[in-house]
Every structure is written in structure tokens, then in C-alpha cells.
């Protein structure tokens, strides 16, 4: 039998934080699911809603609370972050499923 190597112990808090952030954002999005959305257009077929911004604020709040020295790069956030520095960086994917023109949705 192959020997199982343990995950580095210092990665476990990061994984737990990512799971906690995803859960909190999901709770926020589910609460807003049946509510009227405020929609903004970033491009012809690229929308963002108030629910997207709300979920992002939740995720960023948790990350900043637990790891204030880390950088966070997200689609709806700042884009002037210096990624060349030595500090750890979180990447946040948009919470909304991309929409097709004419309605419906698809997964990337």
C-alpha cells in the first residue's frame, strides 16, 4: 500500500476559511434568491447584481477579519493590488452563475 502524506498543517486554517466564506456567501445568496434584484451591466452580456456585491462583502469581511495581512483579488473589487509582493493572496470567483443572452443560465 502507498503511504499517505499528511496535508501541511498550516493549510488547514486556509481551507477552513475558504469553506466558511463559501458557506456564508451561499446563505446570503439564498436569502436574496426570490427578492427583486438591482442589476448593473459591466458589459453587453456581463451583469452584476446587488446580491453579488452583498456576497462579496461577506466573503471579504471574513477574509479581512481572519487574515488582514493577506491580499484579496476579486472580480467586483479593487484591481490595483500588487500581486508581486510576498504576502498570500486570495482569489474570489464571482458568486453568480454566468447568464446567457435571452435568459437561462449555464455553468463555466
C-alpha positions as CSV (number, residue, x, y, z in Angstrom):
1,X,0.0,0.0,0.0
2,X,1.1,3.5,-0.7
3,X,2.0,5.8,2.1
4,X,-0.4,8.7,2.6
5,X,1.3,12.0,3.2
6,X,-0.4,14.5,5.5
7,X,-1.5,17.9,4.4
8,X,0.7,20.6,5.6
9,X,-0.8,21.7,9.0
10,X,-0.6,25.4,8.1
11,X,-3.0,24.9,5.1
12,X,-5.9,23.6,7.2
13,X,-6.9,27.1,8.6
14,X,-6.9,28.4,5.0
15,X,-9.1,25.6,3.7
16,X,-11.5,26.1,6.7
17,X,-11.7,29.8,5.9
18,X,-12.4,29.2,2.3
19,X,-15.2,26.7,3.2
20,X,-16.6,29.2,5.8
21,X,-16.6,32.0,3.3
22,X,-18.3,29.9,0.7
23,X,-21.0,28.9,3.2
24,X,-21.6,32.4,4.4
25,X,-21.9,33.7,0.8
26,X,-24.3,30.9,-0.1
27,X,-26.5,31.7,2.9
28,X,-26.5,35.4,1.8
29,X,-27.4,34.5,-1.8
30,X,-30.1,32.0,-0.8
31,X,-31.8,34.7,1.3
32,X,-31.9,37.0,-1.7
33,X,-32.9,34.4,-4.2
34,X,-36.6,35.3,-4.5
35,X,-36.2,39.0,-3.9
36,X,-36.1,41.7,-6.6
37,X,-32.5,42.3,-7.8
38,X,-30.8,45.5,-8.6
39,X,-28.9,44.8,-11.8
40,X,-25.9,46.7,-13.2
41,X,-24.3,46.0,-16.5
42,X,-20.5,45.8,-16.8
43,X,-20.7,44.9,-20.4
44,X,-23.3,43.9,-23.0
45,X,-23.7,40.4,-21.6
46,X,-22.0,40.8,-18.3
47,X,-24.2,41.7,-15.4
48,X,-23.7,42.0,-11.7
49,X,-26.4,42.2,-9.0
50,X,-26.7,43.6,-5.5
51,X,-26.7,40.0,-4.3
52,X,-23.2,39.6,-5.9
53,X,-21.9,42.6,-4.1
54,X,-23.5,41.5,-0.8
55,X,-22.0,38.1,-1.1
56,X,-18.6,39.6,-1.9
57,X,-18.8,41.9,1.1
58,X,-19.5,38.9,3.3
59,X,-16.5,36.9,1.9
60,X,-14.1,39.9,2.1
61,X,-15.2,40.7,5.6
62,X,-14.4,37.2,6.8
63,X,-11.0,37.1,4.9
64,X,-10.1,40.6,6.3
65,X,-11.1,39.5,9.8
66,X,-9.1,36.3,9.8
67,X,-6.2,37.4,7.6
68,X,-5.9,41.2,7.5
69,X,-2.3,41.0,6.1
70,X,-3.5,38.9,3.0
71,X,-4.4,40.4,-0.3
72,X,-7.7,39.6,-2.0
73,X,-8.3,39.8,-5.7
74,X,-12.0,39.6,-6.8
75,X,-13.9,40.5,-10.0
76,X,-16.0,43.2,-8.3
77,X,-13.3,44.5,-6.2
78,X,-10.1,46.6,-6.5
79,X,-7.8,45.8,-9.4
80,X,-4.8,47.8,-8.2
81,X,-3.5,45.2,-5.8
82,X,0.2,44.5,-6.0
83,X,0.4,40.7,-6.6
84,X,4.2,40.7,-6.8
85,X,4.6,41.1,-3.1
86,X,5.4,38.2,-0.8
87,X,2.0,38.2,1.0
88,X,-0.6,35.4,0.5
89,X,-3.3,36.3,-2.0
90,X,-6.9,35.1,-2.1
91,X,-8.8,34.9,-5.4
92,X,-12.6,35.2,-5.3
93,X,-14.6,33.9,-8.2
94,X,-17.9,35.6,-8.9
95,X,-20.8,34.0,-7.0
96,X,-23.3,34.4,-9.7
97,X,-23.7,31.8,-12.5
98,X,-22.9,33.4,-15.8
99,X,-26.1,34.2,-17.8
100,X,-26.8,33.7,-21.5
101,X,-28.4,36.4,-23.6
102,X,-32.1,35.7,-23.7
103,X,-32.3,34.2,-20.2
104,X,-31.3,30.8,-18.8
105,X,-28.0,30.1,-17.2
106,X,-25.0,27.9,-17.7
107,X,-22.0,26.8,-15.8
108,X,-18.5,27.8,-16.9
